[in-house]
Amino acid sequence: LVYRTYQGLTPWPGIATANGLKLKEISLDATTGSYRHGEILEIAKERIRVGCGTGSLWIERVQPSGKSQMTASSYLHGKRLSVGDLLV
């Protein structure tokens, strides 16, 4: 559902999390598997894998409210989030 919403609303107006974090570039990873919504499953060099209830997404780029775009992994390092934490 999140990925389909992203496809429908990109490039404008785009989608954002409940805390205002805009998701700029995402891709579908898996359509199976049961995860907590927003759970950080993996942190790669430039992107992160996040659970979506059923399935998961790769998030490549994000834009915090009032800031410039950055890689998702850079955002996590700044917020001191790690695998198992919730992105939202």
C-alpha positions as CSV (number, residue, x, y, z in Angstrom):
1,L,0.0,0.0,0.0
2,V,2.8,2.5,0.8
3,Y,4.6,1.7,-2.4
4,R,1.4,2.1,-4.5
5,T,0.7,5.4,-2.8
6,Y,4.3,6.5,-3.5
7,Q,3.9,5.6,-7.2
8,G,0.6,7.5,-7.4
9,L,1.8,10.7,-5.7
10,T,5.3,11.0,-7.1
11,P,6.7,13.4,-8.2
12,W,4.1,15.7,-6.7
13,P,2.9,16.1,-3.9
14,G,5.0,13.1,-2.7
15,I,4.5,11.1,0.5
16,A,5.6,11.7,4.1
17,T,5.6,9.8,7.4
18,A,3.6,10.9,10.4
19,N,6.5,12.9,11.7
20,G,6.9,14.9,8.4
21,L,9.8,12.9,6.9
22,K,9.3,13.0,3.1
23,L,10.2,9.8,1.3
24,K,11.9,10.9,-1.9
25,E,13.1,7.6,-3.5
26,I,11.8,4.2,-2.5
27,S,11.6,0.8,-4.1
28,L,9.7,-2.4,-3.4
29,D,11.8,-5.1,-1.7
30,A,9.4,-7.9,-0.9
31,T,5.6,-8.4,-0.9
32,T,5.7,-11.2,1.7
33,G,6.8,-11.4,5.3
34,S,5.3,-10.0,8.4
35,Y,6.9,-6.9,10.0
36,R,6.1,-4.0,12.3
37,H,5.1,-0.9,10.3
38,G,8.2,1.3,10.0
39,E,10.6,-1.1,11.6
40,I,14.2,-0.7,10.4
41,L,15.2,-4.1,9.1
42,E,18.6,-3.4,7.5
43,I,20.9,-0.5,7.0
44,A,23.0,-0.6,3.8
45,K,25.6,1.9,2.6
46,E,23.2,4.3,0.9
47,R,19.7,2.9,1.8
48,I,17.6,1.2,4.4
49,R,15.1,-1.6,4.4
50,V,11.9,-0.9,6.3
51,G,9.0,-3.2,7.2
52,C,5.5,-2.4,6.1
53,G,3.3,-4.9,7.9
54,T,3.2,-7.3,4.9
55,G,6.4,-6.9,2.9
56,S,9.2,-4.4,3.0
57,L,10.6,-1.4,1.1
58,W,14.0,0.0,0.4
59,I,14.2,3.7,1.1
60,E,17.1,5.5,-0.7
61,R,16.5,9.2,-0.1
62,V,14.5,11.2,2.4
63,Q,14.0,14.9,3.2
64,P,13.4,15.9,6.8
65,S,11.1,18.9,7.3
66,G,12.9,22.1,6.5
67,K,16.1,20.4,5.4
68,S,17.7,19.2,2.2
69,Q,17.4,15.7,0.7
70,M,19.9,13.1,2.0
71,T,20.5,9.4,1.9
72,A,18.3,7.4,4.2
73,S,21.3,5.9,6.0
74,S,22.7,9.4,6.7
75,Y,19.4,10.4,8.2
76,L,19.5,7.3,10.5
77,H,23.0,8.0,11.6
78,G,22.0,11.6,12.5
79,K,19.0,10.4,14.5
80,R,21.0,7.6,16.1
81,L,18.5,5.0,14.9
82,S,19.5,1.4,14.3
83,V,18.1,-2.0,13.2
84,G,15.0,-2.8,15.2
85,D,14.0,0.8,15.8
86,L,11.0,2.4,14.3
87,L,11.5,5.0,11.5
88,V,8.1,6.6,12.2
